[in-house]
Amino acid sequence: MKISPVSKHSSFANLIAPDAMLEQVVTGFGFTEGVTWVNSEKQGYLLFSDIPANVIYRWTPAGDVSVYLEKSGYQKPDVWRVGMPFTNGKDPSDPGFEQFNMFGSNGLTLDNEGRLVIATWAGRSIVRIEKDGTRTVLADRYEGKRLGGPNDVVVRKDGSIYFTDTFGGMLKLSDDKSKEIDANAIYMIRDGKVTQVVSDLPNTNGLAFSPDEKILYANGSIDNYIHRYDVKPDGSLSESKMYIDLRKEKGVGITDGMRVDVAGNLWTTAPGGIWILSPSGEPLGVIPLPEGGSNLVFGDADRKTLYISAATSIYKIRTLIAGAR
């Protein structure tokens, strides 16, 4: 697939080769999210959520796709009562128009022991899959009130887990009668305790730490901006600052999934594709996408292949710089 990266700064030449090709590796899904690379003794593999299917899939570099986990987000049978309504973006008059509920798992990550941690979305919880396959609920409430729909999740080197909570797990969103928490926020799980650490992003979504974990990046989803926060020794956050404002940018996509490379550059989905930003927030370049991107991860043994989840497909492109671990 010939899609040329767009340079916005001379240093972009050190990140992606000018002849790099975006490749669609697998397609045909409802809405993919949560791409996570898993190293293994063989080639490693990619995990990703298909939200309306309520499934986590496993893709290998050999091209094999298989179901990794069923009922990955919502466990009960009444799936028509949960999850935000969504469409495939086509006009309702189009014969290809589809409408569905987003009730399956969303963001995925690995903890420091290699266990899968899931933002269950309509399951309204953060769940860990143990080595024997059992599920452990790490958080489903804050101060006794039920979460609304965890979206993204990241793990620090000290084992602390940070996640965004939204209204997306509920059929009627903020107007749903099952809502117990009135605002979107970011939470930390530490030593079994759930603490709210950010409440200034009305539509919070994606998360990423700087390589030294002294900064947490968090974005505003459909509001198309990214904030940065200083991380204190106790894991709490301070100094909320605008990192970049992309509200005037045109194109399909929103600020959603984010990753950092070893140099501290932030790679984020945004209007028009994947934006690469310097640690100071200066745009370095853009990788255009044929459909709106939702998340991304650096994978392969050298962590120099960028895997991107989009509406119906998974894409990849080789990079010249490795992703941070």
VENZIPE-V680634 format. One record per residue. N is the residue number from 1. PHI is phi as a letter, one per 40 degrees, with the letter a starting at -180 (none if undefined). OMEGA is omega in radians with two decimals (NA if undefined). Layout:
N&PHI&OMEGA / N&PHI&OMEGA
This chain:
1&none&-3.08 / 2&c&3.04 / 3&b&-3.02 / 4&c&3.02 / 5&c&-3.11 / 6&b&-3.14 / 7&c&3.04 / 8&b&-3.11 / 9&a&-3.10 / 10&c&-3.12 / 11&c&3.13 / 12&c&3.14 / 13&c&3.11 / 14&c&-3.06 / 15&b&-3.13 / 16&a&3.11 / 17&c&-3.11 / 18&c&3.13 / 19&b&3.13 / 20&c&-3.08 / 21&b&3.01 / 22&c&-3.09 / 23&b&3.01 / 24&c&-3.04 / 25&c&3.10 / 26&a&-3.08 / 27&a&3.08 / 28&h&-3.09 / 29&b&3.13 / 30&c&3.06 / 31&a&-3.08 / 32&c&-3.12 / 33&a&2.91 / 34&g&-3.10 / 35&d&-3.10 / 36&a&3.14 / 37&c&3.13 / 38&b&3.06 / 39&c&3.08 / 40&a&-3.12 / 41&c&3.13 / 42&c&-3.08 / 43&c&-2.97 / 44&g&-3.14 / 45&a&-3.11 / 46&b&3.00 / 47&b&3.05 / 48&a&3.10 / 49&c&2.82 / 50&b&-2.93 / 51&c&-3.12 / 52&c&3.08 / 53&c&-3.11 / 54&g&-3.05 / 55&b&2.90 / 56&b&3.14 / 57&b&3.06 / 58&b&3.10 / 59&b&3.12 / 60&b&3.09 / 61&d&3.07 / 62&c&3.11 / 63&g&-3.14 / 64&c&3.08 / 65&b&-3.14 / 66&a&3.08 / 67&c&3.13 / 68&c&-3.11 / 69&a&3.07 / 70&c&-3.07 / 71&f&-3.00 / 72&c&-3.13 / 73&b&-3.07 / 74&b&-3.00 / 75&c&-3.05 / 76&c&-3.09 / 77&c&-3.04 / 78&c&-3.03 / 79&c&3.14 / 80&c&-3.09 / 81&c&-3.01 / 82&b&3.04 / 83&g&-3.10 / 84&c&3.08 / 85&c&-3.09 / 86&a&3.07 / 87&b&3.09 / 88&c&3.03 / 89&g&3.14 / 90&c&3.11 / 91&c&-3.14 / 92&d&3.11 / 93&c&3.14 / 94&c&3.11 / 95&d&-3.14 / 96&c&-3.14 / 97&c&3.10 / 98&b&3.08 / 99&b&-3.07 / 100&a&3.07 / 101&c&3.11 / 102&c&-3.03 / 103&b&-3.12 / 104&c&-3.14 / 105&c&3.13 / 106&b&-3.10 / 107&c&3.11 / 108&b&2.98 / 109&a&3.07 / 110&b&3.04 / 111&c&-3.04 / 112&c&3.06 / 113&b&3.11 / 114&g&3.11 / 115&c&-3.12 / 116&c&3.08 / 117&b&-2.98 / 118&b&2.88 / 119&c&-2.92 / 120&c&3.08 / 121&g&-3.12 / 122&c&3.01 / 123&c&3.04 / 124&f&-3.09 / 125&a&2.92 / 126&b&-3.03 / 127&b&3.05 / 128&b&3.06 / 129&c&-3.11 / 130&c&-3.10 / 131&c&3.12 / 132&c&3.10 / 133&g&3.12 / 134&c&-3.09 / 135&b&3.07 / 136&b&3.09 / 137&c&-3.13 / 138&c&3.11 / 139&a&2.99 / 140&a&3.14 / 141&a&3.00 / 142&b&-3.09 / 143&f&3.08 / 144&g&-3.11 / 145&b&-3.06 / 146&c&3.09 / 147&c&-3.06 / 148&b&-3.12 / 149&i&3.11 / 150&d&-3.01 / 151&b&-3.11 / 152&b&-3.08 / 153&a&3.10 / 154&b&-3.10 / 155&b&3.07 / 156&c&-3.13 / 157&c&3.11 / 158&c&3.11 / 159&g&3.10 / 160&c&-3.12 / 161&b&3.09 / 162&b&3.13 / 163&a&3.05 / 164&c&3.08 / 165&b&-3.03 / 166&b&3.02 / 167&c&-2.97 / 168&c&3.13 / 169&c&-3.05 / 170&b&-3.05 / 171&d&-3.11 / 172&b&3.05 / 173&f&-3.06 / 174&c&3.12 / 175&c&-3.08 / 176&c&-3.11 / 177&c&3.13 / 178&c&-3.13 / 179&c&3.11 / 180&b&3.10 / 181&b&-2.95 / 182&c&-3.07 / 183&a&3.00 / 184&c&-3.11 / 185&a&3.05 / 186&b&-3.08 / 187&b&3.05 / 188&b&3.00 / 189&b&-3.12 / 190&a&-3.11 / 191&f&3.08 / 192&g&-3.12 / 193&b&3.11 / 194&b&-3.11 / 195&b&3.05 / 196&c&-3.07 / 197&b&3.12 / 198&a&3.11 / 199&b&-3.06 / 200&b&3.10 / 201&b&-3.07 / 202&c&-3.12 / 203&b&-3.06 / 204&c&-3.04 / 205&a&-3.00 / 206&c&-3.12 / 207&b&3.02 / 208&a&3.07 / 209&c&2.95 / 210&c&-3.10 / 211&d&3.14 / 212&c&3.10 / 213&g&3.06 / 214&c&3.14 / 215&b&2.97 / 216&b&3.03 / 217&c&3.09 / 218&a&-3.09 / 219&b&-3.03 / 220&b&3.05 / 221&f&-3.09 / 222&c&3.10 / 223&c&2.99 / 224&f&2.94 / 225&a&-3.14 / 226&b&3.02 / 227&b&3.01 / 228&b&-3.09 / 229&b&3.01 / 230&c&3.14 / 231&c&3.13 / 232&c&-3.14 / 233&d&-3.13 / 234&c&3.11 / 235&g&3.10 / 236&c&-3.04 / 237&b&3.10 / 238&a&3.06 / 239&f&3.06 / 240&c&-3.12 / 241&b&3.02 / 242&c&3.13 / 243&c&3.02 / 244&a&3.12 / 245&b&-3.10 / 246&b&-3.06 / 247&c&-3.14 / 248&c&-3.11 / 249&c&-3.14 / 250&b&3.09 / 251&h&-3.14 / 252&c&3.10 / 253&h&3.13 / 254&b&2.99 / 255&c&-3.02 / 256&a&-3.12 / 257&c&-3.12 / 258&a&3.01 / 259&a&3.06 / 260&b&3.05 / 261&c&-3.04 / 262&c&3.10 / 263&c&3.12 / 264&g&3.05 / 265&c&3.13 / 266&c&3.08 / 267&b&-3.03 / 268&b&2.92 / 269&c&-3.11 / 270&a&3.09 / 271&d&3.10 / 272&g&3.12 / 273&i&3.12 / 274&c&3.10 / 275&c&3.05 / 276&b&-3.03 / 277&b&3.09 / 278&c&3.10 / 279&d&3.12 / 280&c&3.12 / 281&g&3.13 / 282&c&3.10 / 283&c&3.13 / 284&b&-3.14 / 285&i&-3.12 / 286&b&2.98 / 287&b&3.13 / 288&c&3.12 / 289&b&3.11 / 290&c&3.07 / 291&a&-3.05 / 292&c&3.11 / 293&c&-3.14 / 294&b&-3.13 / 295&a&-3.10 / 296&a&3.11 / 297&a&3.02 / 298&c&-3.10 / 299&b&-2.99 / 300&g&-3.03 / 301&d&-3.12 / 302&c&-3.12 / 303&f&3.13 / 304&b&2.96 / 305&b&3.11 / 306&c&3.07 / 307&c&-3.03 / 308&b&3.00 / 309&c&3.12 / 310&b&-3.04 / 311&d&-3.03 / 312&b&-2.91 / 313&a&2.96 / 314&b&3.12 / 315&b&3.01 / 316&a&3.07 / 317&a&3.11 / 318&c&3.12 / 319&b&3.11 / 320&c&-3.13 / 321&b&-3.10 / 322&c&3.03 / 323&c&3.09 / 324&c&3.12 / 325&c&NA
